[in-house]
């Protein structure tokens, strides 16, 4: 089941227990989180729509039909409340999540986002050396469905960061080609991509339901670094 079909069926019925849908749900951390959020949203909508009906509503409706106008003001009190409750729940969900299916072409922007992020963060972490241990790295990495079997090099810095509209792992490490910046992004890139300009080299590589993005200085050969990091990664889900 492709991503578009998975999302279409999930939005139609978050509680669908079809085996194929469940398999797609458990295929990645991102899919599982979306499914759980939609199930919670469905429950909130049901709760919002569970509005107590006035005991005398039937009588008031009959009076209305008989030409009694007194019911109108009472109905106006609880109908908008129901609509507002539903709108609030839906609005919160839409505000928190982009429900538009991710197109493969968006993966082309991962390198550009990474380069901009490195430029913005450089003044703050350029001279940082926290000597991060394997356990600390894996604690930060586990929400993305991956862990390291062994550290791929000396880790100067690791933390979560904003990456475009997503959250990613941000890591600065020493490698055989020098110091590089590594991102683990919870979006699968369509294929291996490289990009370079007069200042930087980048590699974007698909890994375990995510993408590995590496940014280095111009002239650095990042492919061996990417291959080494991918080999040291293992799925944790």
C-alpha positions as CSV (number, residue, x, y, z in Angstrom):
1,X,0.0,0.0,0.0
2,X,1.5,3.3,-1.1
3,X,1.6,6.4,1.1
4,X,-1.3,8.2,-0.6
5,X,-3.6,5.2,-0.3
6,X,-2.6,4.7,3.3
7,X,-3.4,8.3,4.2
8,X,-6.7,8.3,2.2
9,X,-8.0,5.2,4.0
10,X,-6.7,6.4,7.4
11,X,-8.5,9.7,7.1
12,X,-11.7,7.9,5.9
13,X,-11.7,5.6,9.0
14,X,-8.9,5.8,11.6
15,X,-10.2,2.7,13.3
16,X,-10.2,0.5,10.2
17,X,-8.6,-2.8,11.3
18,X,-7.8,-4.1,7.8
19,X,-4.5,-6.1,7.9
20,X,-3.0,-4.2,5.0
21,X,-3.7,-0.9,6.6
22,X,-2.4,-2.1,10.0
23,X,0.8,-3.3,8.3
24,X,1.3,0.1,6.7
25,X,0.6,1.8,10.0
26,X,3.4,-0.2,11.7
27,X,5.8,0.3,8.9
28,X,7.2,3.5,10.2
29,X,7.2,5.8,13.2
30,X,5.6,8.6,11.1
31,X,2.8,6.4,10.0
32,X,2.1,5.1,13.5
33,X,2.1,8.6,14.9
34,X,-0.4,9.8,12.2
35,X,-2.7,6.9,12.9
36,X,-2.7,7.4,16.6
37,X,-3.3,11.1,16.2
38,X,-6.3,10.5,13.9
39,X,-7.7,7.9,16.3
40,X,-7.5,10.5,19.1
41,X,-9.0,13.2,16.9
42,X,-11.9,10.8,16.1
43,X,-12.5,10.3,19.8
44,X,-12.4,14.0,20.5
45,X,-14.9,14.7,17.7
46,X,-17.3,12.1,19.1
47,X,-17.0,13.7,22.5
48,X,-17.6,17.1,21.1
49,X,-20.7,16.0,19.3
50,X,-22.0,14.3,22.4
51,X,-24.1,17.3,23.4
52,X,-26.9,16.9,25.9
53,X,-30.3,17.6,24.3
54,X,-32.7,19.6,26.4
55,X,-35.4,17.4,27.9
56,X,-38.2,19.5,26.6
57,X,-36.8,19.8,23.1
58,X,-39.5,17.7,21.5
59,X,-42.2,19.8,23.1
60,X,-40.5,23.0,21.9
61,X,-40.3,21.7,18.4
62,X,-44.0,20.9,18.4
63,X,-44.7,24.4,19.7
64,X,-42.6,25.8,16.9
65,X,-44.5,23.9,14.3
66,X,-47.7,25.1,15.9
67,X,-46.6,28.7,15.5
68,X,-45.0,29.2,18.9
69,X,-41.8,31.3,18.3
70,X,-40.3,30.9,21.8
71,X,-38.2,27.9,20.9
72,X,-35.9,29.7,18.5
73,X,-33.7,31.4,21.1
74,X,-33.1,28.1,23.0
75,X,-32.0,26.2,19.9
76,X,-29.6,29.0,19.1
77,X,-27.9,28.4,22.4
78,X,-26.7,24.8,21.9
79,X,-26.4,24.5,18.1
80,X,-23.5,27.0,17.8
81,X,-21.9,25.4,20.8
82,X,-21.8,22.0,19.0
83,X,-20.5,23.6,15.8
84,X,-17.8,25.5,17.8
85,X,-16.7,22.4,19.6
86,X,-16.2,20.5,16.4
87,X,-14.5,23.4,14.7
88,X,-12.1,23.8,17.6
89,X,-11.0,20.2,17.6
90,X,-10.6,20.1,13.8
91,X,-8.8,23.4,13.9
92,X,-6.3,22.3,16.5
93,X,-5.5,19.1,14.5
94,X,-5.0,21.0,11.2
95,X,-2.9,23.6,12.9
96,X,-0.6,20.9,14.3
97,X,-0.3,18.6,11.3
98,X,0.2,19.1,7.6
99,X,-2.2,16.5,6.2
100,X,-1.1,17.0,2.6
101,X,0.6,13.8,1.3
102,X,4.3,14.3,0.8
103,X,5.4,14.3,-2.8
104,X,8.7,12.6,-3.7
105,X,9.9,15.9,-5.3
106,X,10.0,17.5,-1.8
107,X,13.1,15.4,-1.0
108,X,15.1,17.6,-3.3
109,X,14.7,20.4,-0.8
110,X,16.3,18.5,2.1
111,X,19.8,19.6,1.1
112,X,18.9,23.2,0.9
113,X,17.1,23.1,4.3
114,X,20.2,21.4,5.8
115,X,22.6,24.0,4.4
116,X,20.5,26.9,5.6
117,X,20.3,25.3,9.1
118,X,24.1,24.8,9.3
119,X,24.7,28.4,8.3
120,X,22.2,29.6,11.0
121,X,23.6,27.4,13.8
122,X,27.3,27.7,13.0
123,X,28.0,30.7,15.3
124,X,26.5,28.9,18.3
125,X,28.0,25.4,18.0
126,X,31.2,25.9,16.0
127,X,33.4,25.5,19.1
128,X,31.2,23.2,21.1
129,X,32.6,19.8,22.1
130,X,30.3,17.8,24.4
131,X,32.1,14.5,23.8
132,X,28.7,12.8,23.4
133,X,28.5,9.1,24.3
134,X,26.6,6.4,22.3
135,X,23.8,6.1,24.9
136,X,23.1,9.9,24.6
137,X,23.1,9.8,20.8
138,X,20.7,6.8,20.8
139,X,18.4,8.6,23.3
140,X,18.0,11.5,20.8
141,X,17.9,9.2,17.8
142,X,15.3,6.6,19.0
143,X,12.2,8.8,18.2
144,X,13.2,8.5,14.5
145,X,13.1,4.7,14.6
146,X,16.9,4.2,14.4
147,X,19.8,3.7,16.8
148,X,23.5,3.3,16.3
149,X,25.3,0.0,16.9
150,X,28.5,2.0,17.5
151,X,29.5,5.6,17.2
152,X,30.6,6.4,13.6
153,X,33.1,9.0,15.0
154,X,33.7,11.5,17.7
155,X,30.5,13.4,18.4
156,X,30.9,17.0,19.2
157,X,27.2,17.9,19.5
158,X,23.8,16.2,19.2
159,X,20.3,17.5,19.7
160,X,16.8,17.7,18.2
161,X,16.2,20.7,15.9
162,X,13.5,22.3,13.7
163,X,14.1,21.2,10.1
164,X,11.7,23.0,7.8
165,X,8.3,21.9,9.1
166,X,9.7,18.8,10.7
167,X,11.8,17.9,13.7
168,X,15.2,16.2,13.0
169,X,18.3,14.9,14.7
170,X,21.2,17.4,14.4
171,X,24.7,16.0,15.0
172,X,28.2,17.4,14.5
173,X,30.9,14.7,14.3
174,X,34.5,14.0,13.3
175,X,35.0,11.7,10.3
176,X,37.9,10.4,8.2
177,X,37.3,13.4,5.9
178,X,37.0,16.0,8.6
179,X,34.2,17.6,10.6
180,X,30.7,17.3,9.2
181,X,27.1,18.0,10.2
182,X,24.6,15.1,10.1
183,X,20.8,15.2,10.1
184,X,18.4,12.3,10.4
185,X,15.1,13.5,9.0
186,X,11.8,11.7,9.4
187,X,11.0,11.9,5.6
188,X,12.1,9.3,3.1
189,X,13.9,10.8,0.1
190,X,13.2,9.2,-3.2
191,X,16.8,8.4,-4.1
192,X,20.4,9.1,-3.3
193,X,21.2,12.8,-4.1
194,X,24.3,14.9,-3.9
195,X,24.7,18.7,-4.1
196,X,27.7,21.0,-4.0
197,X,28.5,24.7,-4.5
198,X,31.5,26.9,-3.9
199,X,31.3,26.4,-0.1
200,X,29.6,23.1,0.8
201,X,29.1,19.5,-0.2
202,X,25.9,17.6,0.7
203,X,24.6,14.0,0.5
204,X,20.9,13.0,0.9
205,X,20.5,9.2,1.4
206,X,17.4,7.2,2.1
207,X,17.6,5.1,5.3
208,X,15.1,3.1,7.3
209,X,11.9,5.2,6.7
210,X,13.9,8.4,7.0
211,X,16.7,10.3,5.3
212,X,20.3,10.8,6.2
213,X,21.5,14.3,5.2
214,X,25.2,15.2,5.5
215,X,26.7,18.7,5.1
216,X,30.5,19.2,4.8
217,X,33.0,21.7,3.4
218,X,33.6,21.9,-0.4
219,X,36.0,19.2,-1.6
220,X,35.1,16.7,1.2
221,X,34.1,13.2,-0.2
222,X,31.0,12.5,1.9
223,X,29.9,9.3,0.2
224,X,32.1,7.0,2.4
225,X,30.9,8.9,5.5
226,X,27.3,8.3,4.5
227,X,27.9,4.6,3.8
228,X,29.6,4.2,7.1
229,X,26.8,6.0,9.1
230,X,24.2,3.9,7.3
231,X,26.0,0.7,8.1
232,X,26.2,1.7,11.8
233,X,22.5,2.4,12.0
234,X,19.9,-0.2,12.9
235,X,16.1,0.1,13.1
236,X,14.7,0.3,16.7
237,X,11.1,-0.4,15.8
